[in-house]
Every structure is written in structure tokens, then in C-alpha cells.
Amino acid sequence: MVTEQIEQFFRPDGTLISIPAKSGKRIAVLEHIASELSPGTKYPEKELNSVIAKYHDDTAAIRRYMIEYGILDRDNESVYWLRLE
């Protein structure tokens, strides 16, 4: 469920209209997308891209932001997983 804070960035079909410029809202959007991922599961880049593509075409940008904001970690073989705090 999209929270009121970020609903303005999503179309009715759930796709992302734009990546928010303000970091707080950007993080909330990224966390919403990441909520589709399972903790403890490792995702090859192609599989992660298929999840992200449901929301936005620029999968590389979304992945980079998720790494930058500490939502995801990755290894040298382009395998990603949720970073647990």
C-alpha cells in the first residue's frame, strides 16, 4: 500500500511517475518498491530488474539509489539482497 506521503509519485496502476527529488520522499518510494523483496533472499540483477520494472523503466537508477540509501547490498557478481538494519 502506498502511503499518503508518497502516493503523488505513483499512478493508479502502481507505476512510478517520477523519482522524488527530496531524499526523504525518495527513500520512502524506494522502500515501497523494496517491500516487494523478501529478507534473506538473494536476487540476481536480472531478477531484481524485473521487480523494479513493474514500477519504473530506469531500473539502473532505482538500483543505484537503493544501494546509496542502504536499502540493498550487492556483491561483485551483481547479486543483490535487502540490507537488514
PyMOL commands that set and color helices and strands:
alter all, ss='L'
color gray80, all
select helices_A, chain A and resi 7-9+23-34+45-52+59-68
alter helices_A, ss='H'
color red, helices_A
select strands_A, chain A and resi 43-44+72-74+79-82
alter strands_A, ss='S'
color yellow, strands_A
deselect
rebuild
show_as cartoon
